Amino acid sequence: MTDSPLPRSARIGGTVFAVILGVVLLVAILGAAWVGIRGALAYSHLRDAQQTAVAVRDSLADPATASDAIASLAADTGAAHALTSDPVWSLAEGLPWVGPQLAAVATVAESLDGVASTALRPLSEVAASFQVDALRPQGGRLDLAPLQQISGAAKTATDGVGAAAASISAIDRTALVAPVRTAVDEVDGLLTEAGTATDALARATQLIPSMLGADGPRNYLVLFQNNAEWRSLAGIPGAMALIHTEGGTLSLAAQESSSDYQRYDDAVLPLDEEITAIYGDRPARFIQNVTQVPDFTVSATLAREMWAREHGGQQVDGVMAIDPVALSYLLQATGPITLPTGDVLSPDTAVPLLLNEVYARYPRPADQDAFFAVAAASVFAKLSGGDVDPAALVAALTRAGDEDRLLLWSAHEEEQSILAGTTLAGGLPESDDEAARFGVYVNDGTGSKMDFYQNASATLAWDGCTLDAAGRATGDAVLTVTIGNTAPADAANLPAYVTGNGAFGVPAGITRTIGYLYLPEGFELIDATMSDGSGFGGGTHDGRRVLSFAIDLPPGQTATATVVARAAAPVASTLEAAMTPTLAPPAAVAAVCGGS
């Protein structure tokens, strides 16, 4: 018996179903092709945009050179955004597996297009007429108009880049395939760096005009820190200068030495109880000790008050600190400077001359102070006179700021709020989602200039760390700090002013170092040891556990402090440490859980 044929209605239904299925498949194929082709084109534009974005980021120190790069960037990001924002693409974003990949690409394209077309365009338009040569003083005066013109556009750029970075950071990368995830990570890092650059430009163009007297005369106290006698923020303020600014004009109003200041019987300003528990009241009684507390806001306000007490109550508008290493960077912009003494200050000679040789040449402190005053006045004259390479000057100041060798505090609240959170502010190390940060600060306890021969280094490591699903770490952080005395074996025969001559109970040639180790916020101490068997003091400072130690070293000897700490809750997988700027080039102190 043969099977009965299907009813005509069933055959028609099957045909319709087949047609519909075929149409769906055809639409799917066409859609996939559409998305695939547009995706390939968008990828090409995004890759070109990424390369251009690197050029834009690197050129922000000289905004004029960024103009053409920004225009090229906008063309590529605009094309990529258009290719990844049509209805077909948006519909495909809802598909399993492939959808998150497409959504991530679309977010990247939209975010970068927003940066190039909206955030950076005003900066591009203003920058087209800006020349970095405008940063060169003429006859002691800097034209403030170009900086004021850039300020608004730089702020717009900062806000736009920040918004784009937030969008990229919000992408869920757990569902992304490796190539897409890597690309998103690269863009995330690029926007973070670009944000840092635009933020620095915005802050600078807001601060510089007002600081240079655009709205009225200003006075700034400059502290020259001497790295041959360590303090937490670099070295003792051995010399001071008063810089007067008005309408963009800079003048050197006064120069002094720390020896001109009295030793105050009582603290010039009240210190927080946490600070006095660790440092005593010496930072508030001696100008040489104001930078012992590793928070420049504290140091600057103390120095400002001491200046006022010695100068009839004059209140300066701000305080700046700089060290001879930063000065050597500035000399790369000015070129060598010949002093009235015949000495030549250059990037290679400035540090040994100012921090060591001068003490052998001039046994009397008064003669040393006179030499420092001449050197400072000569450098100021070269900088303010405009005989300087502007681009090299920006690079030198940037490097000095990055190494914590250039610090700035403003007595004007609105300006200080702009400085807050930057390297120039010189604040305590702060932990965030990127890193848990330690602090390593060293101070001379010899009353000498022996730290010219000393070195300080640190390492960080995770011990048994694990990562949770969010990439945050738990485990023990191990900080190791090593201090070394590299003075010659006959260091006791060095000039008395260099050795300290036993004035503070330390034999000539021996170095005494006082260290302060700051744990990140939320970390508890597990263990701490000194290689010589000595112990630790310390306390708590603004939510951070602090360990202090003292170590005496003969020439050729080293000592090591090892600290183990643990966070009460999961933290960023990266550990970092801020350190006192010494004569040695800074070395990165960091460790990553699960990495090198």
C-alpha positions, 0 to 999 in steps of 0.5 A, a space after each residue: 500500500 502506497 503512502 497517501 500524498 500530502 494534502 495540497 494545503 500542507 504542501 503549500 505550507 511546506 513551500 512557504 516555510 522553505 521560502 521563508 527559511 530561505 529568505 531568513 538564511 539569505 538575510 542572515 548571509 547578507 547581514 553577516 556579509 554586511 557586518 563582516 565587510 563593514 567590520 573589516 573596513 571599520 577595523 582598518 580605520 580604527 587601526 589607522 586611528 590608533 596609530 594617529 592617536 599615539 602621534 596626537 598624544 605625543 604632540 600635546 606638549 606642543 599643541 600646534 603640531 597636533 592640529 593635522 594629526 587630530 584632523 586625520 584622526 577625526 576622519 578615521 574615527 568618523 568613518 569607523 563610527 559610521 560603519 559600526 552604528 547602522 541598524 544591521 550592526 546594532 541588531 547583530 549586537 544582540 546575537 550570542 557570542 558574536 554580539 559582545 564582540 560587535 558591541 565592543 568594537 562599536 563602543 570603541 569606534 563611538 568613543 574614539 570618534 567622540 574624542 576626535 570629532 568633539 573633544 579635540 576639535 576645539 583644541 585643534 582649531 586653537 592649536 593651529 595658531 599656537 607656537 611653542 616659541 610663545 613659551 619663551 620669555 622675552 625680556 623677562 616677560 612671558 606673553 600670557 595670551 596664547 596660554 589663556 586662549 588654549 585653556 578652554 579648549 584644553 579643558 574640553 579635551 580633558 572632559 571628552 577624553 575622560 568620558 571616552 575612557 570611562 566608556 571603554 573601561 565599562 566594557 565587559 571583557 570577560 565575553 571577548 575573544 583574545 584579539 578583541 580584548 587585546 584591542 580594547 585594552 590597548 585603546 583603554 591604555 591609550 585613552 588613559 595616557 591621552 587623558 593624562 596629557 590633556 589634563 596636564 595641558 588643561 591644568 597648566 594653561 589654567 595655572 600659569 597665567 594666574 601664577 604669573 600675575 595675570 590678575 595682579 602681582 604675586 610672590 612665590 617662595 622657592 626652596 632649593 632642596 639639597 639631595 646631599 642631605 636627605 629629607 623625605 621630599 628630596 633634601 634640606 631647603 638649603 637656599 631660598 629665593 623670592 620670585 615676584 610675578 606681575 603681568 607675565 613678568 618675572 623678577 628675582 626679588 630676594 635670595 637667602 640661606 637656611 642659615 638666615 633662619 632662627 631655630 624656633 623654640 615652638 612650632 610655628 604652626 600646630 601640627 597634627 597629632 599623628 605627625 608629631 607622634 612620628 616626626 616630633 615638632 622639628 619640621 615646624 621649628 627648623 626651616 631645614 626640616 620642613 620637607 621631612 614630612 612627605 606631604 608638601 602641603 604641610 612643608 609649604 605652609 610651614 615654610 610660608 609661615 617661617 618666611 612671614 616671621 622673618 619678613 615682617 609678616 609677608 604672606 607669599 602666594 605659593 611655595 615651590 621646591 626644586 633640587 639640583 637634579 631638576 636643575 640639571 634637566 633645565 640646563 638641557 634647555 638653557 645650554 651651559 651657563 658660565 658663572 662669575 667664578 668661571 665655573 660652568 653649569 651644565 647637565 653633567 657638572 651641576 650636581 657634583 659641583 653644587 652638592 659636593 665640590 663647593 664644600 671642599 672649595 669653600 670651608 666657610 658656610 657663608 662663602 658656600 651660600 654666596 656661591 649658591 646665590 650666584 648660581 641660582 641668579 645666573 640660572 634665573 637670568 638665563 631662563 627669564 631672559 628667554 635664552 632657552 629652547 621652549 620645547 626642551 624646557 617643557 620636557 625638562 619640567 615634565 621630567 622633573 615633575 614626574 620624578 617628584 623633583 618639582 613641587 608646587 603649592 598655592 595659597 589660593 584655594 582654587 589653584 590648589 584644587 587644580 594642583 591636587 592629585 598631580 605629581 606637583 602637589 607632592 602628596 602622600 601616596 594614594 592607592 586606587 583601582 590601578 595600584 596599591 601604593 607604598 611610600 619609602 622616605 629617607 632622611 639624613 640624621 648626621 647633620 652632614 652632606 654625606 648623602 652625596 655618597 649614599 644610595 637608597 633602593 627598594 623592591 616590591 613583591 607579592 608572596 602567595 597572591 591570588 586574583 579574584 574574578 574582578 582581577 583584584 589581589 589578595 596575599 602578602 606584599 613584601 617591601 625591601 629597602 636597602 641603604 648603602 654608604 658608598 663613601 671612600 674608606 677614608 671618608 672621615 678625612 672629607 671636609 668637616 662640613 661634608 662629614 658633619 664633624 660629629 656635631 650630632 653624635 655620629 662619627 665623621 665618615 659614618 652616615 645615619 639614615 632615618 627612614 619612614 615606610 608608609 603602608 598603603 591604606 587598608 594594609 596591616 603589618 604582618 612582619 618587619 625586620 632590620 638586617 642589623 637586628 634593630 627595631 622600628 618605631 612609627 605610628 599612623 598618618 592619614 590612614 596609613 601605617 608608618 614604620 620608622 627606623 634608624 641605621 648607622 653605616 660605615 663606608 662600604 656597608 649596607 643595611 636592609 629593612 624588610 616589611 611584609 604587609 597584607 590588605 584587609 580586603 582584595 586590592 589592585 593587583 599592582 603594587 607600587 612605591 613612591 620614594 625620596 628623590 635622590 641623586 640616582 635616576 629613579 627606578 620603577 618600584 612595582 610588582 604585579 600579581 601573576 606577572 613580573 
